[in-house]
Amino acid sequence: MQSFPKRAMEENVPYRANADLPESVRHHLPAHAQSIYREAFNHAFASHAGEADQEIRAHKIAWSAVKRSYEKVGDSWIARLVV
């Protein structure tokens, strides 16, 4: 299970800044997508507090939020066109 930075947990959010995100997220997503991931994760993490699969759900929800605005093309995440 992920070990969250102490300063973030003191403020009741696992990821206070994009720099606190897991390395796999930081190295694959552009900055804006990282912000979407972080905000969605923190909200979902709080919403599912006390549930056994809280962290797993929060990660799934965060990835779903990113996929609404970005799509993976090859090895890169590209912003979806707004129509």
C-alpha positions in Angstrom: 0.0 0.0 0.0 1.1 3.6 -0.8 2.9 5.5 2.0 1.6 9.1 1.8 3.8 12.0 2.7 3.4 13.1 6.3 2.7 16.7 5.5 -0.2 15.7 3.2 -1.8 13.4 5.8 -1.6 16.2 8.4 -3.9 18.3 6.1 -6.2 15.3 5.4 -5.3 14.9 1.8 -2.9 12.1 0.6 -1.4 14.2 -2.2 -1.0 17.9 -1.5 1.0 18.7 -4.6 1.7 16.9 -7.9 5.3 16.3 -6.7 3.7 14.0 -4.0 2.0 11.7 -6.6 3.3 8.2 -7.2 6.3 8.2 -9.6 4.3 6.2 -12.2 1.8 9.0 -12.4 4.4 11.9 -12.4 6.5 10.3 -15.2 3.6 9.4 -17.5 1.1 12.3 -17.3 1.5 15.9 -18.3 1.2 18.5 -15.5 -2.4 19.3 -16.1 -3.4 15.7 -16.2 -1.4 15.2 -12.9 -3.5 17.9 -11.3 -6.7 16.2 -12.5 -5.5 12.9 -11.1 -4.4 14.5 -7.7 -7.7 16.3 -7.2 -9.9 13.3 -8.2 -7.8 11.0 -6.0 -8.0 13.2 -2.9 -11.7 13.7 -3.3 -12.4 10.0 -3.8 -10.0 9.0 -1.0 -12.0 11.2 1.4 -15.3 10.0 0.0 -14.5 6.4 0.6 -12.9 6.8 4.1 -13.1 3.7 6.2 -13.7 1.3 3.3 -11.3 -1.6 2.9 -10.6 -0.8 -0.7 -10.4 3.0 -0.2 -7.0 3.5 -1.9 -7.7 1.2 -4.8 -11.1 2.9 -5.5 -9.4 6.3 -5.3 -6.8 5.4 -7.9 -9.4 3.9 -10.2 -11.5 7.1 -9.9 -8.5 9.3 -10.5 -7.5 7.4 -13.7 -11.1 7.7 -14.9 -11.0 11.4 -14.4 -7.8 11.7 -16.4 -9.3 9.6 -19.2 -12.2 12.0 -19.6 -9.8 14.8 -20.6 -6.8 12.9 -22.0 -6.2 9.9 -24.2 -3.2 7.7 -24.4 -1.6 7.8 -27.9 1.4 5.5 -28.0 3.4 6.2 -24.9 2.0 9.8 -24.5 -1.1 11.2 -22.9 -2.7 13.8 -25.2 -5.5 16.3 -24.3 -8.8 15.3 -25.9 -10.2 17.8 -28.4 -13.3 19.6 -27.1 -16.1 19.4 -29.6 
